[in-house]
Structures are given as C-alpha cells and as structure tokens.
Amino acid sequence: MDKVIATAAEAVADIGDRASLAVGGFGLCGVPETLIRAVHERGPGGLRLVSNNCGVDGRGLGILLAAGRVARVTASYVGENKEFARQYLAGELEVELIPQGTLAERLRAGGVGVPAFYTPAGVGTQIADGGLPWRHDALGEVAVASPRRETRRFDGREYVLEPAITCDFALVHAARGDRHGNLVFRRSAANFNPLAAMAGRVTIAEVEELVEPGELDPDQVHLPGVFVQRVVALTPEQAADKPVERRTVTGPAPERTPR
C-alpha cells in the first residue's frame, strides 16, 4: 500500500516513446512541474498529451514541446504558447481542440469506465460535423482533419457522441497526499488534476506535503488512492515554485510632490 517513490526520476522511469499522458493543470496553476521536468530529462519522444493547455514557453508542458518531444496534443485552450502555434502551423504537431467541459467529462468518463457519452456541446459545428484541422502539411494545407461524430436526438434535442479518454500515464499535482495515494487539492489548483488522475492507467502524483495514512480526514479527501499508483513528495523548494502566468498588478503609486 505504500506508493511513495523516492524521486521524480524513478517515478517516471517507465514512460517511454509514444506514451500518452494526461496532465493536470490550468495555465500554470496546479501544474506537476517537477514530474514534467523529470520526463523531459528522461527523454522520451513522440508523446501524446491530454491537458487543458500546453503550458507556456519555457514552463509546464511547454518544456516538452520546445524540446520536440510532443507528437499530439488534446486540449481546450492553447493560446499562450508561441512555439505551440509555430509547430502546429508548420505541420510538426497534431492538435485536437475540444470544448473545455467536454474534455473534463471525457477524462472523467475514462476514469469510471464509461466508454462514451452524448453532449449538446459542439452540435452544429465542426466538432460534430468534422473537418477541424488536426494536422497541417509543410505547405500549410490540412493533412488530417477531425472525423464526423455520431449524433442522436433525445427529447427533441440533438446531441453529439464523445468518446472517453484514457492514457498510459497521468501526471498530477496535489497540496497534500498520504502514502496510500489519497490526495487533497488546494482550491483552484485542483482544476483538471482529479480528472487527469482518473484517466491514467498509471497515475503519478507529486504532493507538496506527504502525510502518514490516517492523517487525512476522509471527508476532506478529493481523490481516493485507488486512482493513484505512485506518490512523489516535493522538496520545500519544489513546492514553492509556483510561477504566475500573467501578472496583472502594478507597483505602488509614485508619491506626489506637495505643491
């Protein structure tokens, strides 16, 4: 039952080429930075990522992207990464864009064993009709386009069928965790982490604070350990590394000279 792994490098040692990874985080909030760096240092290529976004230039999943390690990204938002846009438009990267709520439910469905579900999101658009450019060729033409989805009417309303998502591995970040893999997330840093964790066949969690079994109040556990196979305790320095994606505050106003 003790799922603690000594180092991040050991925890990701079996992530190989062309592995699929579900990764928690939203922007740079709740991103498993230490595990991502460990994957980068290990060096697998052709990775297939499923995450809300692909980090930013130089942080988060942007590290793997810049190193040319990513073959495909399934995401709902990709607007903060210039290298992402360059690779996609150059035909170096395959991208499946999904409505954010649909992405969340596809991950959750994969975690609970539901193979597919119907949703009204995307009906009447290229999500349902197909034709979204997933990959371009070297000339900028569409080389791979999204397929048409099955649709069906329920009570007079049309819905589109969306398949569940499961991945070889999941990388997530939590505020607290015990040796059994039970996790507690902090406020908005939870975001996609519980859902990504559920979708991974092997889920690796980095935790800011590691506690002993029984120390977590069962009513406060956000994700039970049944979904987690490996736990890595962060150092204080690693836990404190929380960059701000875009600062919107200013410094103190300059003092006015009395007239």
Helices and strands as residue ranges (DSSP letters): H 8-11, E 20-23, H 33-42, E 47-50, H 62-66, E 70-75, H 82-89, E 94-97, H 100-112, E 116-119, H 126-129, E 133-136, E 142-145, E 151-154, E 157-163, E 167-178, E 183-184, G 187-189, H 193-199, E 200-211, G 218-220, G 225-227, E 230-233, H 236-240
